[in-house]
Amino acid sequence: MDESNVTPAGAEATVRDVVGRIEEAAVVDHGVLYAVLSAVFARGHVLLEDVPGTGKSVIARTIAESMGLEFTRIQFTPDLLPSDVSGSTVYDEHNGEFEFSEGPVFANVVLADEINRAPPKTQAALLEAMEERQVSVDGTTYDLPEPFVVIATQNPIEQEGTFRLPEAQRDRFSVKTSLGYPDADGEMGLLERRANRRTLSPSVEPVTDPDAVLSIQELTEDVTVDEKLRRYIIDLARATRRDGHAEIGVSPRGVQRVFEAARAAAVIDGRSYVTPDDVKRLAEPTMAHRIVLTTEASVEGVAGGDIVRRALRSVDVPAVSPDASEPDGDDPGGEPLADSDVADSSADPEDGASPADPSSDDSSDDPNATWTESDQSRDSDDVIDERSPTDEATRADDDSPWP
């Protein structure tokens, strides 16, 4: 891959090679893996929450190995100090002066293993690193290497001796997801891989290098996001804020992270523009962990993902075309887009409005409505196909890497 002239098609081929190399060592759902890679190429960070033994650490390490990135692992424990993460100033007797000794955070991919086992003071040592790509020690600031990605893990079932991540820290993760258990065929494949190696832990050879990763990250900045899609992201976030089961909805920072991850997803799919499906695929992993639930929601067993899926059902999916020259331009067939194809944001109540606001005409906004996993969001493909069945953005792309 020529890093100096990277294209969406070249980036897609590189990502497919990376995924293939990762699958040599681990069994992971494609949807989860591509959500994680979307965060990586969007310069974001990932929180993996799952039970022990599902391969969280293996995924983090093989992602780094397949891309030729430097990898470090920090085991978070109750006695871990902030200086154990960021580094400290030590006295060099030979030179007779103080020197900075870098901590394990100075790497391309940092695995913060069981991050919720360390106290908040130590967890906070990652805040500056994740947001500013730097650490400050004794009044001096040190830049972290590029690319820089934090992949943190936590166990959702064993809470004794743990410290819940503050909302501010969770909001700094672009994606939060879980790997889940593989199916029977997946576990058979896992045993097959183990039978073919003589080491306990799998490892892979790199298929690319840090410069190529940086080039793909730069490429995501050139991806086009139609104004209607930008409004779609905002309307989804505002819908979570109005939900009766959400004390706090998706933050403005969260809106930006969804925007960035959608652009990276487009590059992974070999496109230079974002489609509604990019947003829909990533809505839950990028939004759900940012929602603070009410007490009633916890009692009723409502999760952040339920609220995001509810928002996806209630917000209209816009019809967009990558060929449109204006934000409100015509479709390729020459017919102007109907107003009904775009979410009417002017009718939205303010973020703090009651979810029972009579101005809403969507009965699904009732916080007492029954939610089921089988409820599906509106299919944007149907809307677009009626307008441009041959358009590149709406083709039945069997080669798409997304499941």
C-alpha positions in Angstrom: 0.0 0.0 0.0 1.4 3.4 -1.1 1.0 5.6 2.0 1.7 8.7 0.0 -1.3 8.1 -2.3 -3.8 6.1 -0.3 -7.3 5.7 -1.7 -10.5 4.3 -0.2 -10.2 1.2 -2.3 -6.6 0.7 -1.1 -7.6 1.3 2.5 -10.4 -1.2 2.2 -7.9 -3.8 0.9 -5.6 -3.1 3.8 -8.4 -3.4 6.3 -9.4 -6.8 4.8 -5.8 -8.0 5.1 -5.8 -6.9 8.8 -9.1 -8.6 9.5 -7.9 -11.8 7.8 -4.7 -11.7 9.9 -6.7 -11.1 13.1 -8.9 -14.1 12.3 -5.9 -16.3 12.1 -5.6 -15.9 15.9 -9.0 -15.1 17.2 -12.7 -15.8 16.6 -14.7 -12.6 16.7 -17.9 -11.4 15.2 -17.4 -9.2 12.1 -19.7 -6.5 13.3 -17.8 -6.2 16.6 -14.4 -6.2 14.9 -15.3 -3.6 12.3 -16.8 -1.3 15.0 -13.5 -1.6 16.9 -11.5 -0.9 13.7 -13.7 2.1 13.0 -12.7 3.6 16.3 -9.0 2.8 15.6 -9.1 4.6 12.2 -11.1 7.5 13.6 -8.3 8.1 16.2 -10.7 6.9 18.9 -10.5 4.5 21.9 -12.3 1.3 22.6 -13.9 -0.1 25.8 -14.5 -3.9 25.7 -16.9 -5.1 28.4 -17.3 -8.9 28.6 -16.9 -11.9 30.8 -13.4 -13.4 31.3 -12.1 -15.7 28.6 -13.8 -14.2 25.6 -10.6 -12.9 23.9 -10.6 -9.2 24.8 -6.8 -9.1 25.4 -6.1 -11.3 22.4 -8.1 -9.0 20.1 -6.2 -5.9 21.4 -2.8 -7.6 20.9 -3.5 -9.0 17.5 -4.9 -5.7 16.2 -1.5 -4.1 17.2 0.5 -7.0 15.8 -1.3 -7.1 12.5 -0.7 -3.4 11.9 2.9 -3.4 13.1 2.1 -1.2 16.1 3.9 -1.1 19.4 1.8 -2.8 22.1 1.8 -2.5 25.9 -0.4 -4.0 28.5 -1.2 -2.3 31.8 -2.8 -4.6 34.4 -5.0 -2.3 36.5 -5.1 -3.2 40.2 -6.3 -1.4 43.3 -2.7 -0.5 44.2 -1.7 0.9 40.8 -0.5 4.5 40.9 -0.9 7.2 38.3 2.9 7.3 37.8 2.8 3.6 37.0 0.7 4.5 33.9 2.2 7.8 32.7 5.8 7.5 34.0 7.8 9.5 36.5 10.8 11.7 37.0 13.8 9.8 38.4 17.3 10.9 39.5 20.1 9.8 37.3 23.2 9.5 39.6 25.5 9.1 36.7 24.5 12.4 35.0 23.6 14.1 38.3 20.2 15.2 37.0 16.5 14.2 37.0 15.2 12.5 33.9 11.8 11.4 32.8 11.2 7.7 32.6 8.3 6.9 30.2 5.4 4.8 31.5 3.7 2.0 29.6 1.2 4.5 28.1 3.9 5.5 25.6 3.0 3.0 23.0 0.7 2.9 19.9 -1.8 0.4 21.3 -2.3 0.4 25.1 -4.3 -2.4 26.7 -5.8 -1.1 29.9 -6.8 -4.5 31.3 -9.6 -4.5 33.9 -9.6 -0.8 34.0 -12.3 -0.7 36.6 -10.1 -2.4 39.2 -7.9 0.7 39.7 -9.1 3.7 41.8 -10.5 6.8 40.1 -7.2 8.7 40.6 -5.3 6.1 38.5 -8.2 5.9 36.0 -7.9 9.6 35.6 -4.2 9.2 34.6 -5.6 8.1 31.2 -7.9 11.1 30.7 -5.3 13.5 29.4 -3.6 10.8 27.3 -6.8 9.8 25.6 -8.1 13.3 24.9 -4.9 15.3 24.3 -2.4 12.5 23.2 0.0 13.7 25.8 0.9 13.3 29.5 2.0 16.0 32.0 4.5 15.0 34.7 6.1 17.5 37.1 5.0 20.5 35.0 6.4 19.1 31.7 4.3 17.8 28.9 5.3 14.8 26.8 3.7 13.9 23.5 2.5 10.3 23.0 3.4 8.3 19.8 1.2 8.3 16.8 -1.0 6.5 16.2 -2.3 6.1 19.7 -5.2 3.9 20.8 -6.4 2.8 24.2 -8.3 -0.5 24.3 -9.7 -0.9 27.8 -11.4 -4.0 29.2 -13.7 -4.6 32.1 -15.7 -7.4 33.6 -19.4 -6.7 33.9 -20.2 -9.6 36.4 -17.4 -9.4 39.0 -17.9 -6.1 40.8 -16.3 -6.8 44.2 -13.2 -4.6 44.6 -13.9 -2.5 41.5 -14.4 1.2 40.9 -17.1 2.2 38.3 -15.7 4.3 35.5 -16.9 7.9 35.8 -19.2 9.2 33.1 -16.5 11.6 31.9 -14.1 8.7 31.3 -16.7 6.5 29.6 -17.6 9.4 27.3 -14.0 9.5 26.0 -14.3 6.0 24.5 -15.4 6.2 20.9 -16.8 2.7 21.0 -18.0 0.4 23.7 -18.8 -3.2 22.7 -18.6 -6.8 23.8 -17.3 -9.9 22.0 -19.8 -12.4 23.3 -19.4 -16.2 23.1 -18.6 -17.7 19.7 -21.0 -20.3 18.2 -20.1 -24.0 18.1 -18.3 -23.7 14.8 -16.4 -20.7 16.1 -15.2 -22.7 19.2 -14.3 -25.6 16.9 -12.2 -23.2 14.9 -10.6 -21.9 18.1 -9.5 -25.4 19.0 -8.2 -26.0 15.5 -6.0 -22.9 15.8 -4.7 -24.1 19.1 -3.9 -27.5 17.7 -1.8 -25.9 15.0 0.5 -23.9 17.3 2.8 -24.7 20.2 2.4 -21.6 22.2 -0.3 -20.7 24.7 -1.1 -17.3 23.2 -1.5 -16.7 19.5 0.5 -14.1 17.6 0.4 -12.8 14.1 2.7 -11.2 11.6 2.0 -7.6 10.5 0.4 -6.9 7.1 0.9 -3.2 7.3 2.9 -0.6 9.3 2.3 2.5 11.4 2.7 4.9 8.5 -0.1 3.1 6.6 -2.3 3.3 9.6 -1.7 7.1 9.9 -2.4 7.5 6.2 -5.8 5.7 6.6 -6.6 7.9 9.6 -5.8 11.0 7.5 -8.0 9.6 4.7 -11.0 9.5 7.0 -10.7 13.3 7.4 -11.5 13.7 3.6 -14.7 11.6 3.8 -17.9 13.5 2.8 -20.8 13.5 5.2 -24.0 15.0 3.7 -25.7 17.7 5.7 -28.8 15.6 6.0 -26.7 12.8 7.6 -25.1 15.3 10.0 -28.6 16.3 11.0 -29.5 12.6 11.3 -26.7 12.1 13.8 -27.8 15.1 15.8 -31.4 14.1 15.8 -30.5 10.6 17.1 -28.5 12.2 19.9 -31.3 14.6 20.8 -33.8 11.7 20.8 -31.8 10.0 23.5 -31.8 13.2 25.6 -35.6 13.4 25.5 -36.1 9.7 26.4 -37.9 9.3 29.7 -35.5 6.5 30.7 -32.4 8.7 30.2 -31.2 11.1 32.8 -28.5 12.3 30.5 -28.4 11.5 26.8 -25.6 11.5 24.2 -23.2 14.4 24.7 -22.0 16.9 22.1 -18.6 15.0 22.3 -20.5 11.8 21.6 -22.1 13.4 18.5 -18.6 14.2 17.1 -17.4 10.6 17.9 -20.3 9.1 16.0 -19.5 11.4 13.1 -15.8 10.4 13.1 -16.6 6.7 13.4 -19.0 6.8 10.5 -16.4 8.4 8.3 -13.9 5.6 9.3 -16.6 3.0 8.5 -17.0 4.5 5.0 -13.3 4.1 4.4 -13.4 0.5 5.7 -16.1 -0.1 3.1 -14.0 1.5 0.4 -16.1 4.7 0.0 -15.3 8.4 0.2 -18.8 9.3 1.5 -21.0 8.2 4.5 -24.3 6.5 4.0 -27.2 6.2 6.5 -26.2 2.6 7.1 -22.8 3.6 8.4 -24.5 5.7 11.1 -27.1 3.0 11.9 -24.5 0.2 12.2 -22.4 2.3 14.7 -25.2 4.1 16.6 -25.4 1.6 19.4 -21.6 1.0 20.0 -20.9 4.7 19.8 -23.9 6.1 21.8 -25.2 3.6 24.3 -22.4 3.9 26.9 -22.7 7.7 27.0 -26.3 7.5 28.3 -26.9 7.9 32.0 -30.0 5.9 33.0 -32.7 6.9 35.4 -33.4 4.8 38.5 -36.6 3.6 36.9 -34.7 2.4 33.9 -32.4 0.4 36.0 -35.3 -1.2 37.9 -37.1 -2.0 34.7 -34.0 -3.5 33.1 -33.7 -0.9 30.4 -30.2 -0.4 29.0 -28.5 2.3 27.0 -28.7 0.2 23.9 -32.5 0.0 24.2 -32.7 3.8 24.2 -30.5 4.0 21.1 -32.6 1.5 19.3 -35.7 3.4 20.3 -34.1 6.6 18.8 -33.3 4.8 15.6 -36.9 3.8 15.2 -38.3 7.2 16.0 -36.0 9.3 13.8 -36.6 9.4 10.0 -33.7 8.2 7.9 -32.7 10.8 5.3 -32.4 10.0 1.6 -29.0 11.1 0.4 -26.9 10.8 -2.7 -23.1 11.2 -3.0 -23.6 12.9 -6.4 -25.7 15.7 -4.9 -23.9 19.1 -5.5 -25.9 20.9 -2.9 -27.0 19.8 0.7 -30.6 19.9 -0.5 -29.9 19.0 -4.1 -31.8 16.7 -6.5 -31.4 13.0 -6.7 -29.6 11.5 -9.8 -33.0 11.2 -11.5 -33.6 14.9 -11.3 -36.5 14.9 -8.9 -36.1 17.0 -5.8 -36.0 15.2 -2.5 -39.3 15.4 -0.7 -39.4 17.2 2.7 -40.7 14.0 4.3 -37.4 12.2 3.5 -35.6 14.3 6.0 -36.2 14.3 9.8 -38.1 17.4 10.7 -35.8 18.7 13.3 -37.7 22.0 13.7 -40.5 20.0 15.3 -38.2 18.6 17.9 -38.7 19.9 21.5 -35.7 21.2 23.3 -33.3 18.8 24.8 -34.7 19.2 28.2 -38.4 18.8 27.2 -40.6 16.1 28.6 -40.7 12.9 26.5 -44.5 13.1 26.7 -44.5 16.5 24.9 -47.7 16.6 22.8 -45.8 18.2 19.9 -44.4 14.7 19.1 -46.5 12.7 16.7 -44.6 9.4 17.4 -46.3 7.2 19.8 -43.1 5.3 20.4 -41.8 8.2 22.5 -43.9 6.9 25.3 -41.3 5.9 27.9 -43.6 3.1 29.0 -43.8 1.5 25.6 -42.7 -2.1 25.3 -39.3 -2.7 23.8 -38.2 -5.9 22.2 -34.9 -6.9 20.6 -36.7 -7.8 17.4 -37.8 -4.2 16.8 -35.8 -3.0 13.8 -34.9 0.6 12.7 -36.3 1.9 9.5 -34.5 0.5 6.5 -32.8 3.3 4.7 -32.1 1.1 1.7 -35.8 1.0 0.8 -36.0 4.8 0.8 -32.9 5.3 -1.4 -33.5 2.4 -3.8 -36.9 3.9 -4.9 -35.0 7.1 -6.0 -31.8 5.7 -7.5 -31.7 1.9 -7.9 -28.4 2.1 -9.8 -26.7 4.6 -7.5 -23.4 3.5 -6.1 -24.4 4.4 -2.6 -27.5 2.1 -2.7 -26.3 -0.9 -4.6 -26.7 -4.4 -3.1 -23.0 -4.6 -2.2 -22.3 -8.3 -1.5 -18.6 -7.5 -1.1 -19.2 -5.1 1.8 -17.1 -6.1 4.8 -19.9 -5.3 7.1 -22.1 -8.2 8.1 
